[in-house]
């Protein structure tokens, strides 16, 4: 897409005219051939200019998520030692990306909770038969009726891992000392599963967490869902659609999703990975759209959004909040002057941003305890 935009921009430019060569008669009266050295030089200069233009990223409405996706892909390649690019899903649903994703996930290393809070430990659990339906469970020392945060990673619905670098470290540092259990899940990715099936994986993970919570010393009635980017969309969808979740969830923290109104995205120009996740059917768009699926029975949500993104996710968040307000429900929106990635990685560090998210979580847990 960026290549096409750059090519279109180049096509509209007027290139400088090349100088005309004049033939000078030689001493013998015959015309001398035009010098040939300038033309290859001009071609070389033009090729260099075109290469530079194409190398510059064109303005992109989804620059934040795309850049983060590329960074995550580089990190995964580095971790796995893989040099293959990994193909994305095509319009007919075929792909060879799965092998690359499996290798990348195999190379991811979860953080050690004991290095953050002595006495903490990590459990590796599964919540379904698919190899991707697994989760890391981080337990504080001696948990008793502990609240639970379930984290859903991002990656444009096609890459990413529960142990992505920077995903859990600051969150563990913030909430493990408070006695929380934290869970980071994997889920099926494109092309194995499209967006609705991925949201069903999130619901299945919540079901497993609720069922296993008493054995961990956790409280199944005090579960908070949290997700970033594509994971934020999945969390918002699961929280909005009462038919998806069959276990109680106290609240949901949606970290910078622009995909709150999927039909609105799909009806206008959009990055190709949205087609992979949501397909071509308008009925499916509505099924995977948090704004279309929301009802007054939905889980209360906090919508965190970046004010630095060109595609203006805060506008989508405010539109979603306006819909809930018309039904008498308050959905707080928390704009942040942070990049798409910073909204995820910096959450948990001391400061007003983390305090605001912490305040929402505390209020939702208090309501769930009544």
Secondary structure, DSSP 8 states (H G I E B T S, - for coil): -HHHHHHHHHHTS-----------B-TTSSB----SHHHHHHHHHHHHHHHHHHHS----TTHHHHHHHHHHHHHHHHHHT---------TTS--SHHHHHHHHHHT-----HHHHSTT-EEEEEESSSSTT-EEEEEE-TT-SSEEEEEEE--STTTS--TT-TTSSHHHHHHHTTTT-EEEEE----TTT--HHHHHHHHHHHHHHHHHHHHHHTEEEEEEEEEEETHHHHHHHHHHH-TTT--S---EEEEES-STTSHHHHHTS---HHHHHHH-S-HHHHHHT-HHHH--TTS--EEEEEESS-TT-HHHHHHHHHHHHHHTT----EEEESS-HHHHHHTTTSSSHHHHHHHHHHHHHHHHHH-
